[in-house]
Amino acid sequence: MTPDFIPMIKIIFWNSMGFFFFSFLIPYVTVQLLGVSKTELGVAFSIQMIGGLLSAPIVGYLTDRVSKKVLILIGSFGRGTCYILMYIGILVSSFVLFTAGMFVLGFFVGFFWTPLDTLISEKSNKANRSFAFGKRGGMIGKGNAVGSIISFIIFWLANLFVPENLFLVYSPLLIFAASNIFGGIVFNLKVDEKLTFDKHIFNLFPSSVESSIVSKEPVISETLLKSRNNLAIGFFIGFSVLVLAFMTSNINQSLAYPYFQVYLIEELEVLDPTLVMIIYFPSQIISLLLAPKLGKIADKINPVLGMAFVSSLGAFVTWLIINSTSGYMFGLLLLFDSTFAWGGNLILQNILSRISKIHRGKVFGAAQWLSLLGAVLGPIIGGFAYDSIGPTAPFVISIFIELSVIPLYAIAIKALKSYMAEKVDT
């Protein structure tokens, strides 16, 4: 990694402090406080994704052309604005204003993650790419953990002594708005986006490294130039199947995810909001703290086998979740489910980062756009299934979808292997 990689990752701490409280609040506020239906909860999640759909193509294009630090700064301010809008929406009991905040988050979140993922790719060795993204996940976990402790203490004490004072109960949202803005400013001031891993190695060993290492794309042989039409067709097929699998996976994740907390409250009858937060906490934090270790493993295994492994176990754990009878067992199983999901995500981030060097922003932007399209459909399908079929319906559908994407990932990964700009031996 480049010398500034770890300092760059550490700044993510400030932007990640509100993740747990945000994910906890969406189903809790909409269903328990504002009294909307499960379908309307799904619509709220989908509105967030629609915001991302609108911005993803723009961000993907801009990431390859303008300062990534500036885009990250814009994304940080946008996320801060989101928390403020959600806070006001809670105070005035407005579902519309609350979901407007979610739309703002969806629109600006791509301004943060797409250029950041591109910088992580540029500042790390291709053989350790999953580990690099795992370090990102680990720092998210640390920021999330500190933010969760802050929000838990405030939320618990306020609900205990002044539960009717919504201004105080949900005040952590203002803290996290400020931390996002602060993190964006620090990132913009301290990160050197021009220092890439290839340039760093070339500067250290100029006489022993080929000059082509500092170029953006590897030199294409004459044989490949003659078969560029076949290359384009093969690449198009592989990338199309990959994004289809990506989109299907996001339908799956967003189909069940919004309703875990609702299921915990309504079916397992865990009614104390503080206890719900405690049960929900490990799945949102520990899996992230384990991300660097998961990244090391992901760098060493065959990606096809890795995706088959995490998808199969994820489907099995989801089946165990809907058959659990204890809130604490529910929380433990949710931790395993989140860990497997993060493992699969690190494998996929690795693959996406190595497809191209000069078009990384477009690749991440395209993948994000298609995955967001799936994430728009998932919550609506899940909410409708929950209301019309039953509380276990979203999770049962999720199991079948998770198993169905295994062959899609296998086809995509094998088809793209020979066309990668950065090849590794796995």
Number of C-alpha atoms within 10 A of each C-alpha: 20 18 12 15 21 15 12 23 21 19 22 24 23 27 28 23 29 30 20 24 24 17 15 19 19 20 24 18 18 22 16 15 13 15 13 14 16 25 18 18 26 25 20 26 25 26 23 23 29 22 22 28 24 16 20 29 20 14 29 26 17 19 26 17 11 12 14 25 24 18 23 26 23 20 27 29 23 23 30 28 22 24 26 19 22 28 22 17 18 19 14 11 15 15 21 12 17 26 24 20 27 27 22 25 27 28 25 27 25 29 30 24 18 27 28 23 20 23 25 25 26 27 26 20 19 21 17 19 27 32 25 29 26 28 26 25 26 27 25 26 27 21 24 27 25 17 23 26 15 16 24 20 13 17 23 17 15 19 19 12 9 12 14 11 12 16 14 15 20 22 16 25 24 17 18 25 23 20 23 27 21 18 22 25 19 16 23 18 11 13 18 14 18 12 16 23 23 21 19 16 17 18 12 10 11 12 9 9 14 10 12 12 15 17 12 14 14 14 11 10 8 9 8 12 11 10 10 13 11 12 16 12 11 16 20 14 15 23 21 14 20 25 20 20 25 25 25 23 25 24 26 27 20 26 29 26 18 24 23 20 23 20 17 22 18 11 14 14 12 19 11 10 16 17 14 20 21 13 22 24 22 19 19 23 25 19 24 27 23 18 28 23 16 26 27 20 17 26 22 15 14 14 21 19 13 18 26 19 15 21 25 17 18 25 21 15 20 22 17 15 22 19 11 15 13 14 20 17 14 22 24 16 22 25 22 19 22 20 24 22 19 21 27 22 21 26 26 19 18 23 22 19 25 21 21 19 20 14 19 25 28 22 23 25 27 19 25 25 25 20 23 27 21 25 28 28 23 30 33 23 21 30 26 20 20 21 14 12 11 11 21 20 20 27 25 15 16 25 20 12 20 25 18 16 22 21 14 19 24 20 17 21 21 13 19 20 17 13 17 18 17 18 14 12 8 11
